[in-house]
Amino acid sequence: ISSFQVYIIQVSVGNHQWTVKHRYSDFHDLHEKLVSEKKIDKNLLPPKKIIGKNSKSLVEKRQKELEVYLQTLLIKFPVTAPKVLSHFLHFHLYVS
């Protein structure tokens, strides 16, 4: 049985707030695309940790780090987020 953690991240843009749910691997895939397409700092994404990856304290710590990661990306792209980031954040569901 393979278990994985889904991170529920609060996103805020202007007066809008919503949550997105993704696995760490989703963040990793997003990050790889942004590094290659937009020259994002490859060290921006919190590192993948193998040992104790599902411990409550590590999950909470990583969740906070992933929130900071997404907020940093939103600051980097204040006007137009790259398509891959917009899709990841479900902008198409919230922005008219």
N, C-alpha and C positions, 0 to 999 in steps of 0.2 A: 504494500500500500504506500503510495506516494502522497505526502501531504505538502501543501504549499500555503504560503501566507498571502492574503489579499490585503492590500493597504487601502484604507479609506481616507482620502486626502481632501481637505477643505480648500477650495480654490476661491479667491476673491479678485474680481476685476472691477474697479470703480465701485458702484453700489450693488453689484451683483455678486452673489455667493452661491456656490453649489459644491457638491462632492463628486469625486470620481473614485472609482475602485479599480485598482490595477495590481497585478503581481509585480514583484521586483524585476522579473524578466522583461515585462512590458516597458518598464522604465529604462532598462538596459538597451532594449531595441530602439526606443526613442532617442536615447542619448547617442548611440552609434550613428544614427542618421543625422542628428544635429551636428555631431563632431565632423562628419564628412561633408555635409552640405553647407553648414553655417559657421564652421570653424569655432565651435564652442570648446571651451577648455575641457580637455578629456578628464581632468581630475575633479570636475564639478559634481559628478554623480557620486553619492556615498558608495564606498566599496562593497563588493559582495562578500559576505562572511558565511562560512560554511558551518563552523562549530557553534552549537547553541543557537542556530538561526531562528528557531521558533520559541526561544525563551521570551517570556512576557516583557522583561526589561529591554531586551534587544529589539523586539518588535516595536515597542513604544519609541525607543530611541531612533530607529530607522524611519519610522513614520514621520517623526519631527524633521529628520534630515531630508526626507523626500518632499515634505511640504516646503522647506526652505529652498530646495532644488527647483521646484516648480515656480515659486515666487521669484527666484533669481532669473529664471528664463523669461518670465513675464516682464521683469524690469528691463532685461536685455532687448526685448522686442516690444516696446511700448505702443507702437502704432499698429503694426501688422505682424501677427505671429506667423511663423512658418506653417505651411499646410499640415505637416506631420504633427506639430505641437497643437495646432487648433483641433485636429481630429482627436488627439490623445485627451485633450481637455473637454471634449464634447461641445465645443463652441457652437457647432451646428444645431444643437438642441436648445441653446439658450440665447444666442445672439440673433436678432431679427435683421 
